Amino acid sequence: MSRTRVAGMIYNLTNRQEIAGPLAALYLYHGSCCYSSASLPLGDVTRQLMELEDYSCNLVNSSEDATASNFRAVSYLDDYIYRPKMLEKLNLYEFTMWFFRKKHGNAIYSWLGFLDRHPLCKSQCLGTRYEDVVPVLQTFRFPRNEGQASSEKRYKYAVLSLVLFKPFRCLADIVSHSSDEQMWIDCYDQWKPQRSNFVEEIMNNMEDFYSGFERASLRARKRRSLLSQNL
């Protein structure tokens, strides 16, 4: 009875197909049936990085004095590109897994302090998560990168993959001419063999969403066909 109630709560909060994958993986790895997540605003990060259009940011009071206000605009991309030099090789996905921004009275002297150009470098720094979290991508969904994919999908896949999984401080670290769609695809093809095993596993898991969705759709069509034949 308790398992049924827990499953009912889960399915009321999210799509059955989206939750089935993580639960199955945790079962196979003999892990706990729960995990923590953190939002990763990939859409806003990409728009700000490529300067395509308006993007969202937060107004944060950088003053420690309760009687005074000194609000500064800060975005998630700011936290990443102005990360400490010791985290130079960290990609955006790993950054979200392991770190978050927090207030710090002596942020300038913290070993996880932001670089000077960060809007909140004097009042906030990075904190380390006690446990790894699962980054939940916001705004954009990865398209399927199959052999027959259109050039538009290949371009989008290349952009999102490089922004998410290749370490960078500025757009030039990823691609020299961001307006050239083919150059994004070429840069992705050059970077792909250099991926870490962890990044390759995550990207393969993203592809599994589509293959699992197709198998589920095929089974549903077969069931409907059998039902129609039996009527």
C-alpha positions in Angstrom: 0.0 0.0 0.0 2.8 2.4 0.9 4.6 1.8 -2.4 1.4 2.5 -4.3 0.9 5.8 -2.4 4.5 6.9 -3.1 4.2 6.0 -6.8 0.9 7.9 -7.0 2.5 11.1 -5.5 5.4 10.8 -8.0 3.2 10.4 -11.0 1.1 13.4 -9.9 4.2 15.6 -9.8 5.8 14.6 -13.1 5.3 12.7 -16.3 5.5 8.9 -16.0 8.0 8.5 -18.9 10.3 11.2 -17.4 10.4 9.6 -14.0 10.7 6.0 -15.1 14.3 6.4 -16.4 15.8 7.8 -13.2 13.9 5.3 -11.0 15.0 2.3 -13.2 18.6 3.5 -13.1 18.6 3.9 -9.3 17.1 0.4 -8.9 19.8 -1.2 -11.2 22.5 0.6 -9.3 21.0 -0.4 -5.9 20.7 3.3 -5.0 18.1 5.3 -3.1 14.8 6.0 -4.9 15.3 9.7 -4.4 17.7 12.3 -5.7 18.2 16.1 -5.5 18.1 18.4 -8.5 19.0 21.9 -9.3 17.7 24.1 -12.1 20.2 24.9 -14.9 18.7 27.8 -17.1 20.4 26.6 -20.3 18.2 28.8 -22.5 19.1 32.0 -20.6 22.8 31.0 -20.5 22.9 30.4 -24.3 21.0 33.6 -25.1 23.3 35.7 -22.9 26.4 34.1 -24.2 25.5 34.5 -27.9 23.8 38.0 -27.2 20.8 36.9 -29.2 18.0 38.5 -27.2 16.9 39.5 -23.7 17.7 37.1 -20.9 16.6 36.9 -17.3 18.7 37.9 -14.4 18.2 38.4 -10.6 18.5 41.7 -8.7 20.5 40.9 -5.5 21.2 43.2 -2.7 25.0 43.2 -2.2 24.9 45.3 0.9 25.3 43.8 4.3 23.7 46.8 6.0 20.0 46.2 6.5 19.3 50.0 6.3 21.0 50.4 2.9 20.4 48.7 -0.4 22.8 48.2 -3.2 21.1 46.0 -5.8 23.1 44.4 -8.6 22.0 42.4 -11.6 23.5 38.9 -11.8 22.8 35.9 -14.0 23.6 32.2 -13.8 26.2 32.7 -16.6 28.0 35.3 -14.5 28.4 32.7 -11.7 30.0 30.3 -14.2 32.3 32.5 -16.3 33.6 34.3 -13.2 34.2 31.1 -11.3 37.6 30.8 -9.4 40.6 29.9 -11.5 41.0 26.6 -9.7 37.7 25.5 -11.4 38.9 26.5 -14.9 38.4 23.0 -16.4 34.9 22.6 -15.0 32.0 22.6 -17.5 28.6 24.1 -16.9 26.9 20.8 -16.2 29.5 19.8 -13.6 29.5 23.3 -12.1 25.7 23.0 -11.4 26.2 19.5 -9.9 28.8 20.6 -7.4 28.5 24.3 -6.6 26.0 27.1 -5.8 26.3 30.8 -5.0 26.0 31.9 -1.3 26.6 34.9 0.9 29.9 35.2 2.6 31.1 37.9 5.0 34.7 37.6 3.7 34.0 36.6 0.1 37.1 38.3 -1.3 39.3 36.0 0.8 37.4 32.8 0.2 39.2 30.1 -1.7 36.0 29.8 -3.7 35.6 33.5 -4.3 34.5 34.8 -7.7 36.8 36.7 -10.0 36.8 40.5 -9.7 34.4 41.2 -12.6 31.5 39.2 -10.9 28.8 41.7 -9.8 28.8 40.1 -6.3 32.4 39.2 -5.8 32.7 41.2 -2.6 29.7 39.8 -0.8 29.1 36.3 -2.2 31.2 33.2 -3.2 30.6 29.6 -4.2 29.5 27.0 -1.9 30.1 23.2 -2.3 27.1 20.9 -2.3 27.1 18.0 0.2 25.9 15.6 -2.5 25.9 15.8 -6.2 22.6 17.0 -7.7 21.0 16.3 -11.1 20.9 19.4 -13.2 17.5 20.0 -14.7 17.7 21.9 -18.0 15.3 24.8 -18.4 13.9 26.3 -21.6 15.7 24.1 -24.1 15.4 20.3 -24.7 18.2 18.5 -26.5 17.1 17.5 -30.0 17.8 14.0 -31.2 21.2 13.8 -32.9 20.6 10.9 -35.3 22.3 10.3 -38.7 19.3 11.7 -40.7 18.8 14.8 -38.5 18.2 18.1 -40.3 21.0 20.7 -40.4 18.9 22.9 -38.0 18.7 20.1 -35.4 22.4 19.3 -35.8 23.2 23.0 -35.3 21.0 23.2 -32.1 22.5 20.0 -30.8 26.0 21.3 -31.3 25.3 24.6 -29.6 23.7 23.1 -26.6 26.3 20.4 -26.2 29.3 22.7 -26.4 27.7 25.3 -24.0 26.8 22.6 -21.5 29.8 20.3 -21.6 32.8 22.2 -22.9 34.5 24.5 -20.3 34.6 28.2 -21.3 35.0 31.7 -20.0 33.7 33.5 -23.1 32.1 32.6 -26.4 35.4 32.6 -28.2 36.5 29.6 -26.1 33.8 27.6 -27.9 33.6 29.0 -31.4 35.2 31.9 -33.3 32.2 32.9 -35.4 29.0 32.3 -33.6 26.8 33.4 -36.5 28.1 30.5 -38.7 25.9 27.5 -38.1 28.3 25.1 -39.9 31.2 26.3 -37.7 29.3 25.2 -34.6 28.7 21.8 -36.1 32.4 21.5 -37.0 33.5 22.6 -33.6 31.3 20.0 -32.0 32.7 17.3 -34.3 36.3 18.3 -33.3 35.4 18.4 -29.6 33.4 15.1 -29.5 36.4 12.7 -29.4 37.9 14.6 -26.5 34.9 14.2 -24.2 35.4 12.7 -20.8 33.8 9.3 -20.1 31.4 11.1 -17.7 30.2 13.6 -20.4 29.8 10.8 -22.9 27.6 8.8 -20.5 25.4 11.8 -19.8 25.0 12.6 -23.5 24.1 8.9 -24.2 21.5 9.0 -21.4 19.9 12.0 -23.1 19.7 10.1 -26.3 18.0 7.2 -24.4 15.0 9.5 -23.7 14.1 9.4 -27.4 14.8 5.7 -28.0 12.7 4.9 -24.9 9.9 7.3 -26.0 9.8 5.6 -29.4 9.6 2.1 -27.9 6.8 3.2 -25.6 4.9 4.7 -28.5 5.4 1.5 -30.5 4.0 -0.6 -27.7 1.0 1.8 -27.3 0.2 1.5 -31.0 0.4 -2.3 -30.9 -2.0 -2.4 -27.9 -4.4 -0.1 -29.7 -4.2 -2.3 -32.8 -4.9 -5.5 -30.8 -7.8 -3.8 -29.0 -9.4 -2.7 -32.3 -9.0 -6.2 -33.8 -10.7 -7.8 -30.7 -13.7 -5.5 -30.9 
